[in-house]
Every structure is written in C-alpha cells, then in structure tokens.
Amino acid sequence: MELLQAGVDRSVIALWLGHESIETTQMYLDADLALKEKALARVTPVARGKPGRYRPDDKLLAFLKNL
C-alpha cells in the first residue's frame, strides 16, 4: 500500500514482487479508506438527470468484442 500511495505503478509493484500478472498483485493492494476518500475527492458528480447504470453504446460494445 505504501508503494501504491507513493505513486508507484501497480505493474511495477507486480514486477518487484515477482508476480506473473497484475491480478495476482491486486489482492494485496486493497485501497484503504484514506486512499478511497482522496480518489472520490478528485471526481465531480454528473450534473444531469438522476443517477443510473452506465449503458455503453453499440459502437463501444462492438469495439470491445473485437479486441
């Protein structure tokens, strides 16, 4: 967590720990409450309509399907 909070990229942390993938490292990088609050402070709420579930358009879905 200290490396993550210091700005070290997750992929670099994974390499230092000898993990094959970032997913393996992710379980060790559970964000603490202060980090979550800092991230939430950086976003602004959407000012239009009432909140709802994100629905990607067909163009985006087609792009992701072709990856």
LOKE-516411 format. One record per residue (C-alpha): x, y, z; residue number from 1; residue in three letters. Coordinates in steps of 0.2 Angstrom, whole numbers. Example, Ala and Ser with C-alpha at 12.3 -4.5 7.8 and 13.67 -1.06 7.14 Angstrom:
! residues 2
<node px="62" py="-22" pz="39" num="1" residu="ala"/>
<node px="68" py="-5" pz="36" num="2" residu="ser"/>
//
This chain:
! residues 67
<node px="0" py="0" pz="0" num="1" residu="met"/>
<node px="14" py="12" pz="4" num="2" residu="glu"/>
<node px="21" py="10" pz="-14" num="3" residu="leu"/>
<node px="4" py="12" pz="-21" num="4" residu="leu"/>
<node px="1" py="28" pz="-11" num="5" residu="gln"/>
<node px="18" py="35" pz="-16" num="6" residu="ala"/>
<node px="13" py="34" pz="-34" num="7" residu="gly"/>
<node px="22" py="18" pz="-39" num="8" residu="val"/>
<node px="13" py="10" pz="-54" num="9" residu="asp"/>
<node px="4" py="-7" pz="-50" num="10" residu="arg"/>
<node px="13" py="-16" pz="-64" num="11" residu="ser"/>
<node px="30" py="-11" pz="-56" num="12" residu="val"/>
<node px="24" py="-17" pz="-39" num="13" residu="ile"/>
<node px="19" py="-34" pz="-48" num="14" residu="ala"/>
<node px="37" py="-35" pz="-55" num="15" residu="leu"/>
<node px="45" py="-31" pz="-39" num="16" residu="trp"/>
<node px="35" py="-45" pz="-30" num="17" residu="leu"/>
<node px="38" py="-57" pz="-44" num="18" residu="gly"/>
<node px="20" py="-59" pz="-49" num="19" residu="his"/>
<node px="16" py="-65" pz="-66" num="20" residu="glu"/>
<node px="1" py="-54" pz="-68" num="21" residu="ser"/>
<node px="-6" py="-38" pz="-60" num="22" residu="ile"/>
<node px="-22" py="-48" pz="-55" num="23" residu="glu"/>
<node px="-11" py="-58" pz="-43" num="24" residu="thr"/>
<node px="-4" py="-42" pz="-35" num="25" residu="thr"/>
<node px="-21" py="-33" pz="-34" num="26" residu="gln"/>
<node px="-27" py="-44" pz="-20" num="27" residu="met"/>
<node px="-13" py="-36" pz="-9" num="28" residu="tyr"/>
<node px="-17" py="-18" pz="-15" num="29" residu="leu"/>
<node px="-34" py="-16" pz="-7" num="30" residu="asp"/>
<node px="-36" py="3" pz="-5" num="31" residu="ala"/>
<node px="-38" py="9" pz="12" num="32" residu="asp"/>
<node px="-51" py="22" pz="17" num="33" residu="leu"/>
<node px="-40" py="37" pz="15" num="34" residu="ala"/>
<node px="-35" py="32" pz="-2" num="35" residu="leu"/>
<node px="-53" py="30" pz="-7" num="36" residu="lys"/>
<node px="-58" py="47" pz="0" num="37" residu="glu"/>
<node px="-44" py="55" pz="-10" num="38" residu="lys"/>
<node px="-50" py="47" pz="-26" num="39" residu="ala"/>
<node px="-68" py="52" pz="-23" num="40" residu="leu"/>
<node px="-62" py="70" pz="-19" num="41" residu="ala"/>
<node px="-55" py="71" pz="-37" num="42" residu="arg"/>
<node px="-71" py="67" pz="-46" num="43" residu="val"/>
<node px="-86" py="78" pz="-49" num="44" residu="thr"/>
<node px="-104" py="72" pz="-49" num="45" residu="pro"/>
<node px="-113" py="72" pz="-66" num="46" residu="val"/>
<node px="-125" py="87" pz="-65" num="47" residu="ala"/>
<node px="-138" py="80" pz="-77" num="48" residu="arg"/>
<node px="-153" py="69" pz="-73" num="49" residu="gly"/>
<node px="-154" py="56" pz="-59" num="50" residu="lys"/>
<node px="-140" py="43" pz="-57" num="51" residu="pro"/>
<node px="-142" py="27" pz="-66" num="52" residu="gly"/>
<node px="-132" py="12" pz="-73" num="53" residu="arg"/>
<node px="-120" py="15" pz="-87" num="54" residu="tyr"/>
<node px="-125" py="8" pz="-103" num="55" residu="arg"/>
<node px="-112" py="8" pz="-117" num="56" residu="pro"/>
<node px="-117" py="11" pz="-134" num="57" residu="asp"/>
<node px="-117" py="-2" pz="-148" num="58" residu="asp"/>
<node px="-101" py="6" pz="-156" num="59" residu="lys"/>
<node px="-91" py="4" pz="-140" num="60" residu="leu"/>
<node px="-98" py="-14" pz="-137" num="61" residu="leu"/>
<node px="-93" py="-19" pz="-155" num="62" residu="ala"/>
<node px="-75" py="-12" pz="-152" num="63" residu="phe"/>
<node px="-73" py="-22" pz="-136" num="64" residu="leu"/>
<node px="-80" py="-38" pz="-143" num="65" residu="lys"/>
<node px="-67" py="-36" pz="-157" num="66" residu="asn"/>
<node px="-52" py="-35" pz="-145" num="67" residu="leu"/>
//
